[in-house]
Amino acid sequence: MCWMEKRSRMRKLASVISHTCNAAVFLTVLLGALALRGDSGWHRPYLQLWLLMVALPALVLFIGIRRGAYTDVNVSDVPERRRYLLIAVGFGAAAVAWALALGLPWEARFIAIAMLVWTLLIALVTVVDKASMHVGGTTAVVALTWIIFGARTAGLVCWAPFAVSWSRLHLHRHDLGQVLEGWGSALAAVAVAWLLVR
């Protein structure tokens, strides 16, 4: 196998990692795991949080792509990214308000607040740079998993932020600084949410 074929295979692997190990997938699994605990009967509110934090923002993005408001699913263009992040902040604020209004367990409030703070931080960074939302979102959800379910469970997915970081760098979607901005914004958001919830 020549080096061009190896490089092509690595790019395909990087693309698969980047699109399957993203925050939406992990957030869906995390909320599903909380809902399946079943001890408090919070199944419907977790589904509603999922709609506000994952499904509706994704729907807005896909409709925007079809209508030409966004050029791609990565929201690569910075002005487009700014517009989309404002919408995402709105959905995040609605999720936090919903979790607080219903008096959901601390885990649900923690997740909603952390993801809202992360979206706000990414929106602020986007004023001057294009931080990696893939890396940041994945890092945030893995950190949330670690705090909520413990190290053993988080150990199953702790590789994801590293894999996504590698894929974003390998695909030349971001430079190292932008990847580190994603990590930093995620960890800062989880820390702030932890302080607010505890």
N, C-alpha and C positions, 0 to 999 in steps of 0.2 A: 504494500500500500504506500503510495507516494505521500509526500508531506501535504500536498493540496487536498487529498482525500481525507487525511487525518484532520486537517484544519476545518474542512467542511463538516465532518462528523462532530467535532468539538463545538462548532457554531450551532449545529442542530441541537445538541445536548444542552448548550447554554440557553437556547431559546425555549426549549421544553421546560427547563428548570425555572426560568424567569416567568413563564406563564402559568405553571401549575402550582408552584410553591409561593403563591402570592397571599397577601393578607386576607383577601376575600375568602379564599378556600380555608385558611386556618381559622379565621374568625367564625366561619360557618360551623366548623368542627367544634370549636371552643364553646360557642353558644349551644350547639346541639348536645354536647357533653353535659353542660350545666342543666339543660332542660331534662335530660334523661336520668339525672340523679333522682328525680321524681319524689323526693321526700317532702317537698313543699308545694307541689302542685302548680308550679309556675310555667307550665308548658306554653300556654298562649302568649304571655308577655315576652318570653324569650323569642318566640316567632316574630312578634311585633318589633322587638329590638333588631332582629336580623333584617327585617324589611327596611327599617330606618337606616341601619348602618351598612348594609351590604346590597340588598336587592334594588332599592330605589335609586341609590347613587349609580349603580351599574346600569340600570335602565335609562337614566338620564344621559349617561355617557353614550350608550349604544344608539339612542334616539338622536343625540347630538351628532354622532358620526354619520348616520344616515342623512341627516339634514344639512351636513356640511359645516356645522359649528366647530367640530373637532376633526383633525386630520387622521388621528389614529387612536387605538385603544390605550397607548402609553401616554397620551396627552403630552407629546414631545415639545410642541410649540409653547413657549413660555406665556405669551398672552392668553392662549387657550387654556393653559394650565391654571392661570390665575382665576379665570372665570369659573372653571370647573371646581376649584378649591373653595370658592365662595359658596357654591351650591352644596358641596360636601360639608362645609362648616354648618350650614343651615340644617342639614339632615342630622349631623352630630349633636347640635344643640337640641333638636327635637327628641333625639334618643335619650339625652341626659334628662330633659324635662319629663319625659315619659317614665323613665326609671325612678326618678324622684317622686313623681306624682303617685305612682302605684305602690311606692314603698317596697320596691323589689329588693331582694337580698343584696348584701354588700358586694358580692361578686359581679352582679349585673350593673350596679352603679359604678363600680370600679372600671369595668370594661368600657362602659359608655363614656365616662369622664376621660379615661386615658386616650381613647380614640379621638374624642373631640379636641383635647389638648394637643395631641399629635398633629391633627389636621390643621389646627391653628398655627402650630410651629412651622409646619411645612409651608403653609400659606405665607407666613412672614419671611421665611428663607427664600421663597420663590421671588420675592421682590428683587433680590440681588443675585440669586443663583438658582440652578435647577437641581435641587437635592433629589436623591433617588427615593421616590415614593414606594417602589417595590421593596427596597431594602428596609426602609423605615417601617412600613406597615407590617412586614413579616417579623422584624425584630420586636416590634411592640407586642404583637400577638404571642410570640414565643415567651417574652418576658412576663406577660399576663398569665400565660399557662404555668410558668414556673411558680409564680406567687400563689395562684389559686389552687393548683393541683400538686405542687411540689416538684422537687428535682427529678424524681424517678420518671414521672410523666413527661416533664419538659425535656428530659434526656432523649425521648423519642423524636423530638422535632428540633432540638437545639442546633442541628446541622443546617437547618433551612436558611437562616440569615447569612451564613457563610457561603452556601451554595448560590443564593440569589446575588450576593455581592460579587462573587466570581463571575456569574453569568452576565451581570450588568457591565462589568469591566471588560469581559471577553467580547461582548457584542458591541463595545464602544458606544454604549448608550450614555454612560456617565464616566467621569474621571474619579480618581481615588478620593478627592476632596468631597465630591457630591455623594459618594457612597458613605463616607464618614459622617456627612451631614445627616443622612438618613438614619444611621445608627444613633447618632447623638440626639436627634430630635425624638426618636422613639424611646430611648432610655430616659430622657428628661421628662417626657410626657407620662411615662409609667410612674416615675418617682413623684411627680406632682400629684397625679391621681391618687397614689398611695397615701400621700400626706393629707389629701382632702377627705378620703374615705375613712381612714383609721381614726 
